[in-house]
Amino acid sequence: MIPLKDNNPRFSTPYVTWGLIAANVLVFFYEVALGPHGMRGFVSYFGLIPLRAFQPEIFMQAVFEHARYGQLVAVDLPPRYLPFLSSMFMHGGWLHLGGNMLYLYVFGDNVEDALGHVRYLFFYLVCGVGASLAHCWVAMALRPGDALTTVVGASGAVAGVLGAYIYMYPRARVLTLVPVFVFLQMIELPAQLVLGLWFVIQFFSGVGSLGRYAGGGVAFWAHIGGFVLGLGLAMVLPRRRRPRAIYL
């Protein structure tokens, strides 16, 4: 299911949501402008590598061992915790960027409207960092094959926005593109169904991935961690106004 728009009025201009989308798009354009080789170096430096963040000495040893066979060549280390922030503004491709920005565009404005601009920006960044920590914990403790894998993307922070939205506006209607047999249909569905199903898919995909040594390119546990953190923060953070939605 692909959300296209929600039938949920807002009462302020979502400057932060628009600014976050612009920042992600501009960073991606910069990545592309670097060319394939430059982009790989940029992603390696500013992307999040769990082993580099928590055990840099072991990471350097692994780099040295693998470099003999040409598997790893980047040994320069950024400030230790910078990638927890920088990685959430980077993406690995057009579909990766487009999917994350679509969800942020559809659901972010109402969460920003409820929390206020400054609190929403804080919320977004905390969810992104929390999602990355969840991914790192699973990688280091349960999936060592992922400990040396570079992770980029806003999906953890966006998942936090989805968690907040499902708590604030569970019955808001979402115009959704749904596959029906071999056709695509646009159907209005309640947010709790659209986002609840999204979370269930992430959860079972994440649990299923625990039986494999390394992941298939999707940081499911970052999505799960971000969603749960966003849901929890939405329950306790003060709001600028009580969420209201049109329920049909």
C-alpha positions in Angstrom: 0.0 0.0 0.0 1.3 3.5 -0.9 -0.2 6.5 0.9 -0.9 9.4 -1.4 -2.6 12.0 0.9 -4.5 12.2 4.2 -7.9 13.8 4.8 -6.7 15.5 7.9 -6.6 19.3 8.1 -3.7 21.2 9.6 -3.8 24.7 11.1 -0.2 25.8 10.6 2.4 25.8 7.9 4.7 22.8 8.2 7.9 24.7 7.8 10.0 22.0 9.5 8.6 19.1 7.5 9.2 21.0 4.2 12.7 22.0 5.4 13.5 18.3 6.3 12.4 17.2 2.9 14.4 19.9 1.2 17.5 19.0 3.2 17.2 15.3 2.3 16.7 16.1 -1.4 19.7 18.5 -1.5 22.0 16.1 0.3 21.0 13.4 -2.2 21.6 15.7 -5.2 25.1 16.4 -3.7 25.7 12.6 -3.4 24.8 12.1 -7.1 26.9 15.1 -8.2 30.0 13.4 -6.6 29.8 10.5 -9.1 29.9 6.8 -8.2 33.3 6.8 -6.6 32.8 10.0 -4.7 29.4 8.9 -3.5 30.8 5.7 -2.1 33.4 7.6 -0.1 30.8 10.1 1.1 28.5 7.4 2.2 31.3 5.4 3.9 32.4 8.5 5.8 29.1 10.0 6.9 27.0 6.8 7.0 26.4 4.8 10.2 28.5 1.7 10.7 27.6 0.0 14.0 31.1 -1.5 14.7 32.8 1.9 13.9 30.4 3.7 16.3 30.8 1.4 19.3 34.0 -0.5 18.8 36.3 1.7 16.6 39.4 -0.3 17.5 37.9 -3.6 16.3 36.5 -1.8 13.3 40.0 -0.5 12.3 41.4 -4.0 12.7 38.6 -5.4 10.5 39.3 -2.7 7.9 43.0 -3.6 7.9 42.4 -7.3 7.5 39.9 -6.9 4.7 41.9 -4.2 2.9 44.4 -6.9 2.0 41.8 -8.4 -0.3 40.4 -5.1 -1.6 37.1 -5.5 0.3 37.4 -2.4 2.5 39.6 0.6 1.7 38.1 3.5 3.7 40.0 3.8 7.0 39.4 7.5 7.8 37.1 7.9 10.9 34.6 10.7 11.3 33.8 12.1 14.7 32.5 9.0 16.5 28.8 9.9 16.9 28.4 12.3 13.9 26.9 9.5 11.7 23.9 9.1 14.0 22.8 12.5 12.7 24.4 12.7 9.2 23.2 9.3 8.1 19.5 10.2 8.5 19.9 12.8 5.7 21.5 10.5 3.2 19.9 7.9 0.9 21.1 5.1 -1.3 18.9 5.8 -4.4 16.0 7.6 -5.9 13.4 5.0 -4.7 14.9 5.1 -1.2 14.7 8.9 -1.1 11.2 9.1 -2.7 9.6 6.5 -0.4 10.9 8.2 2.8 10.0 11.7 1.6 6.5 10.6 0.5 5.7 9.2 4.0 7.2 12.3 5.6 5.1 14.6 3.4 1.8 12.8 3.9 2.1 12.3 7.7 4.7 14.8 9.0 2.6 18.0 8.7 -0.1 17.0 11.1 2.4 15.8 13.7 4.3 19.1 13.4 1.0 20.9 13.7 0.2 19.1 17.0 3.7 19.4 18.5 4.8 22.8 17.2 7.8 23.5 15.0 10.7 23.3 17.6 9.3 20.4 19.5 8.6 18.5 16.3 12.2 19.0 15.0 13.5 17.7 18.4 11.1 14.8 18.1 12.2 13.9 14.6 15.9 14.0 15.4 15.5 11.9 18.6 13.5 9.3 16.7 16.2 9.1 14.0 19.0 8.6 16.6 16.9 6.2 18.6 16.1 4.2 15.5 19.8 4.0 14.7 20.6 2.8 18.2 18.0 0.1 17.8 19.6 -1.1 14.6 23.1 -1.0 16.1 22.0 -3.0 19.1 20.5 -5.7 17.0 23.5 -5.7 14.6 26.1 -5.9 17.4 24.2 -8.4 19.6 22.2 -10.6 17.2 23.4 -10.1 13.6 27.2 -9.6 13.5 27.1 -9.6 9.7 25.4 -6.2 9.8 28.0 -4.7 12.2 30.2 -3.7 9.2 27.3 -2.6 7.0 26.9 1.1 6.3 23.3 2.3 7.0 21.8 5.5 5.6 18.3 6.9 5.3 15.6 8.9 7.0 13.4 5.9 7.5 14.0 5.5 11.2 13.1 9.1 11.9 10.1 8.9 9.5 9.0 5.8 11.3 8.9 7.8 14.5 6.5 10.3 12.7 4.3 7.3 11.7 4.2 6.1 15.3 3.2 9.5 16.5 0.5 9.9 13.8 -1.1 6.5 14.5 -1.5 7.6 18.2 -2.7 11.1 17.5 -4.9 10.4 14.4 -5.9 6.7 14.4 -9.1 7.2 12.5 -7.9 9.9 10.0 -8.6 8.8 6.4 -5.6 8.1 4.1 -6.0 8.0 0.3 -4.0 4.9 -0.5 -2.8 3.1 -3.6 -3.7 -0.5 -3.1 -3.0 -3.5 -5.4 -6.3 -5.4 -6.1 -5.4 -8.5 -8.1 -3.4 -7.1 -11.1 -4.9 -3.6 -10.8 -4.1 -0.6 -8.6 -7.0 1.1 -6.8 -7.1 4.3 -4.8 -9.0 3.7 -1.6 -9.5 5.8 1.5 -8.5 3.7 4.6 -8.1 4.6 8.3 -4.6 5.6 9.3 -4.6 2.9 12.0 -5.0 0.2 9.2 -2.4 1.7 6.8 0.2 2.4 9.5 -0.6 -0.6 11.6 -0.1 -2.9 8.6 3.1 -1.1 7.8 4.4 -1.8 11.3 3.3 -5.4 11.3 5.2 -6.0 8.0 8.3 -4.3 9.5 8.1 -6.3 12.7 7.7 -9.7 11.1 10.4 -8.9 8.5 12.7 -7.8 11.4 12.0 -11.0 13.4 12.5 -13.1 10.2 15.9 -11.4 9.5 17.3 -12.5 12.9 17.9 -16.0 11.5 20.3 -14.7 8.9 23.9 -13.7 9.3 23.5 -10.5 7.4 20.6 -8.4 6.2 19.2 -7.8 2.7 19.7 -4.0 2.7 16.7 -3.0 4.8 17.2 -1.9 8.4 13.9 -3.3 9.7 14.9 -2.9 13.4 15.6 0.8 12.8 12.0 1.1 11.5 10.7 -0.8 14.5 12.7 1.2 17.0 11.8 4.5 15.4 8.1 3.7 15.3 7.9 2.5 18.9 9.9 5.5 20.1 7.7 7.9 18.1 4.6 6.3 19.6 6.0 6.6 23.1 7.1 10.2 22.7 3.7 11.2 21.3 2.1 9.9 24.5 4.2 12.1 26.8 5.3 15.2 24.8 3.2 18.3 25.4 1.3 19.5 22.4 0.6 22.9 21.0 -3.0 21.9 20.2 -5.1 18.8 20.7 -5.1 16.7 17.5 -8.3 17.0 15.4 -9.1 15.1 12.3 -12.0 14.7 9.9 -13.4 11.2 10.3 -15.6 9.9 7.5 
